[in-house]
C-alpha cells in the first residue's frame, strides 16, 4: 500500500499545507492551549518549543503495539516538549524537561531516512501535536530522497480538530491516547478541563480521515485508527465512558489498546490517589467494560511481545 503522503506530494497540496502550518506558528494556535506566541521568532509557550523541533531520541522501538513493531521495530522519533504536560508522565524528562537537540527540517528528514535504512516498518512521531508544522516542512525532502514508509501520529489526544485537517492525506495511522473521559481528572492531572471535549472531536476527525485500522499481508498496521487507553488507579481515567464513546460515536470496530503499565511517575506528590500501580482487578474491569460496549478489537500491551511474526 502506497503511503498517503505520496498523493499530497504529487498534486502539490503538501506545499499548501506546509505554508498554512508555518503561518500558524506566527501566533500559535496549533493546539488547544492557544498560546498565541510567535514561534517563528522563537517565542515559546506551554510546549517550550520555538521555530524548530527538539528531538530527544530516535531509534527502532520494540515496545509499541505488535502490529507496528513487526520484525524490525517501529521507527520512533521522540520530541522534547509537550502540549499536554501530564503530571504523571512516564516520559517526564522528555516532556517537561528540555534537553533534546534543536533540529531543522533537513535534519528531521535525514532522521526519517536513517530509520528507514534500519528496516523499520513505519515512522512513528511521538508527541507531535506541537511540531506539526516542522514535520510537514521536513516531508518533501524526505520523499525526494526515498521515504516510502507509513507515518504514525502518536499523540496524547489533545489535538485541535481544525489543525488535524491539515494532516488529512498525510498520516496513514493515528494513534492517540484517550486519557480521560471526565473533566475533573483532566483538570487535576493535566490542567486541561477541556480535554474530554477536545479528544472526542480529535478522535472523530482522525477516524474520518483514516477509518478503522487495516493490516497489510504481513499483519502489520497499514492504515487506520489505534486508540490507547491507560487504565489508572481509582477509575480516574473514566474507562467506561471512554469505551462507550468509542463504540457509539467512533466505531465498534475501533482497535483499542487497554494499557496496564501505569506507574507513579513525574510529579504526583499532590495526588496520593494515583501514587500506586493498578490492580489486576482494575485492569480486568476495564477490559470487561470495553467488551460490554461491543468493542471486540482489544489489545493489552503485555501481549505485544508474544506475537509471532512471519
C-alpha positions, 0 to 999 in steps of 0.5 A: 500500500502506497503511503498517503503522503505520496498523493499530497506530494504529487498534486502539490497540496503538501506545499499548501499545507506546509505554508498554512502550518508555518503561518500558524506558528506566527501566533500559535494556535496549533493546539488547544492551549492557544498560546498565541506566541510567535514561534517563528521568532522563537517565542515559546509557550506551554510546549517550550518549543520555538521555530524548530523541533527538539528531538530527544531520541530516535531509534527502532522501538520494540515496545509499541503495539505488535502490529507496528513493531513487526520484525524490525521495530517501529521507527520512533522519533521522540520530541522534547516538549509537550502540549499536554504536560501530564503530571504523571508522565512516564516520559517526564524528562522528555516532556517537561524537561528540555534537553533534546537537540534543536533540529531543522527540517533537513535534519528531521528528514535525514532522521526519517531516512536513517530509520528507514535504512534500519528496516523499520516498518513505519515512522512513528512521531511521538508527541507531535501535536506541537511540531506539526508544522516542522514535520510537514516542512521536513516531508518533501525532502524526505520523499525526494530522497526515498521515504516510502514508509507509513507515518504514525501520529502518536499523540496524547489526544489533545489535538485541535480538530481544525489543525488535524485537517491539515494532516488529512492525506498525510498520516496513514495511522493515528494513534492517540491516547484517550486519557480521560473521559471526565473533566475533573481528572483532566483538570487535576492531572493535566490542567486541561478541563477541556480535554474530554471535549477536545479528544472526542472531536480529535478522535472523530476527525482522525477516524474520518480521515483514516477509518478503522485500522487495516493490516497489510499481508504481513499483519502489520498496521497499514492504515487506520485508527489505534486508540490507547487507553491507560487504565489508572488507579481509582477509575480516574481515567473514566474507562467506561465512558471512554469505551462507550464513546468509542463504540457509539460515536467512533466505531465498534470496530475501533482497535483499542489498546487497554494499557496496564503499565501505569506507574507513579511517575513525574510529579504526583506528590499532590495526588496520593490517589494515583501514587500506586500501580493498578490492580489486576482487578482494575485492569480486568474491569476495564477490559470487561467494560470495553467488551460490554460496549461491543468493542471486540478489537482489544489489545493489552500491551503485555501481549505485544511481545508474544506475537509471532511474526512471519 
